[in-house]
């Protein structure tokens, strides 16, 4: 699904507002920011929601109560032809096209597009026929875990394992399903819990404001970061308010790449630049005052100072009690002595 580099998914979602030109602009923004992929949402509104389905509280806040969830989704639906146009535009911009399906018919359609992997959204993790349909494809999977407990996640993973999946083909995404999600509810420590419990890679689908949580998630070992973005947070629509604007997406990608480098290999050893600085910054053993040949070296006539010079300060205990083999003036490094 991804190499060891942090895989960054710029989540366009439905922030195109049903407008193909806006969708293409979002692709341009994601590509310019340096994201690995731009992801949309594929659904047939009438398969996804019934006429009686209400809106989530955040959707009421951002789109009002005048229309139903079904009507809102119908206005945001992308045609199959639009998907092909967006894929072509992604190829021209050098960025991977992705989409999340929300119903079985849309899953069948996405299969025909031969995308490199699946992203299961949080709302579908208990949708067993949907999970089974994706498991039957054999392709790598990202599973978003918003609203889920460990038992529900285990059921979904078991379906994939029983279908012949290796755990290396599965990545869980820790997520808090609210738009925007409050920092107090992010629970980023769950990234480690998911990794240890299920022995799979774990990423982060970030619905919080700003970029801090995504950066922290990478530092905590997230292998994938997914973040909503928009052309303008003030645009009408359900997800714009919880999305990054173009300059913020650029900042996120840069920050993730920097943190990725900063994490390093994990071995505790001096770097090349530290080795160059070490002789100057560390201390050596010097004469604190004039010392005559044959005099015993003690804590009263020795001192540690920069630079290291001949004898490093780490030999202090070994040098004490030794005998000066020549005369030393004050502040001269000790270099000729015996025990």
N, C-alpha and C positions, 0 to 999 in steps of 0.2 A: 504493500500500500504506500509506504514511504521509506526512504532511507533514514539514517540516524539524524538527519537534519530535521529541525522542527518544521512540521508541515503547516503552513498558514493558509487557512481558508477564509477568504473575504466573503461574508454571507450577504449577498444581495437580497436573497429571500423574495419578498413581494414588494420591495421598495421601488420597483419600477412603476407601481401604480397601474399596471396593465398596459403600459405604453412601451412598445418595442424600442423606440428611439432612446427612451430613458434607460432601458435595460442595457442597450449597447454602450451608453455613456458610463453606466456603472462598471461594465467590463473594462472600459478604458481606464477608469480610476483605479480599479484593482490591479490591473497590469502595471500601471505607472507607479503604484505604491510598492511593487515587488512581491505581491502575494503569490503563492504557488497555484492557487485555484480560486475561481469565483463560483459561488454556488447559488442556484435558484431553487424554487419550489414548484413541483409538478403535481397538479391535482385536478380532478374533475369535481367541481364544487358540489354537484348533486350527489356524488358518491362519498364526499367527505363529510357533509353536514346535512342534517334534516332541516326542513322548513321551520321546525320548532326550536332549533338549537339557539340558545342565547349567546351573547358575546361574553368573553372574559372581561373582567373589570377594567384591565388596561386598554382593551379594545373599545370599550364604551367611552373611556376617557379620551382616547385619541380619534375615534371616528363617530362618536355620538350614538344615540339610541334610535335614530330615525330609521335605519335599515337593519335587517336581520343579519346574522352571521352568514347565512347562505347568500344573501345579496352582496355582502361585502366580498365574499370569496369569488363570486361570479365576476365581479369587477376586476379582480386581481389575477384571474386565470390566464395562463399563457397557452396558445394553441400549439399543436404539434409542429406546424410550419414555423412558428416563432422559435421553438427549440432548435430546429435545424439552422435557422439564421443566426441564433446566438452562438451555437457551437462553431459555426464558420467564422464568426467575428472573434471568438476566443482564439481560434487557430491563427488568425491574422495578427492578433496581439501577443501571441506567445504565452498564453495562460491557459491552464486546464479548465474546461467547462465541467461543472458538476451540478447535479440537482437532487433534491430529496423528493421522493414520492410519498403521497399521503393516502393512497387507496390502491386496491389491487389492479385496477385497469391502468392507472398511471405507472404502477410498477412494471406491468407488461410492456408499456410503451418505452420506459427507460431501458429495459433489457435490450430493446432493438437499437438503442443508441450506443451500446457497448462501452459504457463508461468504466473507468479503471477500478472503481470501488463504490460501495453503497454507503449512504449515510441514513441511518434510521433515526427519525426525530423522537424526542421524548414522549410525545403523545401516542406513539405507535408501539412502545416497548411491550405492552400487554396485548397487542393486536396479533393473536397467535397465527391466524391464516396469513397475515402479512409477513410476519417473521419467517414462517415456513416457506413462503414464496421466494423470499430473498435468500434463505439458506439453500434452497434448491439450485441457485445459480452458481454456487461455489466461489463467488468473487469475494475479495476482502471486504470487511465491513467496519464502519464506525457506528457505534451504538450510543446515542445520547441518553443520559440517565436522569434527566430532570424529573422530579416528582416521584422517582422510583426508590424502593427500598432494596436491600440486598437480596431478599428472596425473589422479588420480581426480576431483578437483573440475572439471577442464577437460572431462572426458568428460560429466559431468552438465550443465554449463553449455552445452556444444555441442548437447545434445539440445533444450534450450529455445530456443537461437538458431535451430536448424534448423526448429523448430516455429513460428517467426515472432515470438519474444519480442524485445522491446527490452531492452537491459541495464538500463534504468531500472526494469524490472519485477522484477528479480532482486536479492535481498539475501543475501549470505553471512553466516553467523554463525560466527565463530571459537568454538571449543569444545574443552575437554579432557574426554574421556569417562571420567570416574571419579567416584565419589560417596563422600565429597567428594574433589575434585581438590586435590593439594598445590600450594602456591603456586609451588614450584620448577618445576612442569610447566605452568603457565598460559601462558607464552610470549605475553604480550599484544602484543609487537612484531609478531606475525603479522597483527594487524589491518591494519597499514599494508601488509604484504606482499601480503595478499589484495586490498586495494583497488587497489594499483598494478599487480598482475599481471593482474587480471580486469576492471578499470575498472568496478566495481559498488560500490554501497553495502555497507558491512560493519558488522554488529552483533556482539553478544557473548552467547552462551548460557553462563551462569556456573554452574559446579558446585562452586565453591570454598566454603569456610566464610566466613561474614561478608559484608560488603558492599563491602570495599575494592576488590576486583578489578573489580566492576561500575562503580564510580566512576572508577577509572583508565581503564577501557575507554572511557567517555564522553569523558574528557579526551583520549583518543587518537583520537577521531573516530567511535566507534561510533554508529550511527543507531538501533539497536534494542538493548534489554537484556532478556534473558529470565532469570528466576531462580525456582527451585523454592521453594515455601513450604508450610507446614503449620500446623495448629492447635497442634501440640505435637510437638517433636522426639523425645520419648520414646515416641511411639506405635509400635506394631508395623507393619512394612512396609518395603519395600526402599529408599525414597527419603527417608523422614522425617529421617534423621540428617544428610543433606546439604542440608536445607531451612531457610529462614528461618522464624522464628515471627512472629506478627502484628505485634508492635511493631517488629521488625527490618525487615519489609517496608515499614512506614510510613517508617522511617528511610531505607531505600534510595530510595524514591520522592522523598522530600524532598531527599535528597542529589543525586540525578540532576537534579532540577529546578534546584537551586542551581548545579550545575556547568554545566548547560545555559545558564543566564544568564551565568555567569562566562566562558564561552568567547567570547561576543561576536562582533563582526563582523570582527575580524582587522586592521582599519586601526589603525596606531599614531598616535594623536592624543590630545590632552588631553580628558578628559571635562568635562562641565559643572561638576562639583564640583571638579575639579582647576583649572579656570580661575578659580574663585572663590578657591582657596587660593594660586594662583601668585604674586600680588603680595606676599603675606605671607611665603611660604616661600623664594622666590628673592631674590637680592641685587641691590642697586643700588650705584652708585659714590658715595662720600662723601669729604669732606675728612678726612684722618687727623689733621691739625693745622691751625692757622690758615694760610690762604693769602691772599696779597695780590693785588689786581688787577694783571694783567700778569705774574704769576709763571707759570713753566712747570709744567704738571701732570705729575707723575712718580710712580713706584711708591713713592717715599719719602713723598710728601705726600697720597697717595690710599689708600683702603681700600674693600673691598667689604663691605657689611653689609645686613642685612634692615631694612626691606622694599625692594622694587625702587625706589620713589620715582620720580625723574625719568629717570635714565639706568640701564638694566639693566647688570648685570655683563658681559653678552655684548659690550658696546661698549668694554671695558677697553682693548684694543689700539688702538682708534681714538682714544680720548680721550688716551692717553699722548702727551706732546709738545705738546699743545694749550696754549692760554693762557687763564688765568682772566680773565674779563671784569668781575669784581667781587670784592670781598673775601668770603672764606668763613671761617666759624668752624669749629673742630674738630667733627666728626660732622655737619656740615651736608651735605645732598645737593648734588652738583654739578649745576647747571642752566643756567649761563650761561657759555659758553666758546666759543672758535673754534679751528680747527685751524691 
